Amino acid sequence: MDRVTRAKLDSLVHLLASSGGRGLGSVQDVARRFQLDPLLVQRVAEEQGVSLEGRGFAPPADSPDGTEAPVDPNQSTQVMSIAELHRES
C-alpha cells in the first residue's frame, strides 16, 4: 500500500474514533472527503464500531429508473481490515 493511501486510512480511523461518526454524513460523503472507496470506508467504520448515516449506496447515476444494476454473483469485492492492510506493507 502506498504512503498516501495509508495516510488517508489513518486519518479516517482517527476521525471515526474521535467523532464517533456524529456529524460526518453518509458513507458516500466520507468516502468522497478522503477519496477512498465507499466499501472500504464502510468496512473501516464497522471495524471501529461506528455507524455512519446512509449506509446504503445510491443507485448508479446512469440508471434511468433509479434501480440498481443486476449483481453478478461471480464478482466479489474483498475488503481487508486495517490490521491486514498495515501488515501487507
Secondary structure, DSSP 8 states (H G I E B T S, - for coil): --HHHHHHHHHHHHHHHHHTTTT--BHHHHHHHHT--HHHHHHHHHHTT---B--S----TT-TTS------TT-------HHHHHHH-
